[in-house]
């Protein structure tokens, strides 16, 4: 699960910068965040789970900061 969290975090980091496709990056970030939280207690995979958690958090924050103003601009 730590590897899946890391992979989803990296994919979310890359996809959150794309204007409309970034919402999929935010969703992947949330899924990876849940996987990282569930696998952080495993002592063998703790570092990979932490990297997945951090990358997912950065992707979620970046995606929301970039996508919400875009959504609001499209609604006007």
Secondary structure, DSSP 8 states (H G I E B T S, - for coil): -HHHHHHHHHHHHHHTTSTTTHHHHHHHHHHHHHHHHHHTT-TTSHHHHHHHHHHHHHHHHHHHHHHHHHHHHHH-
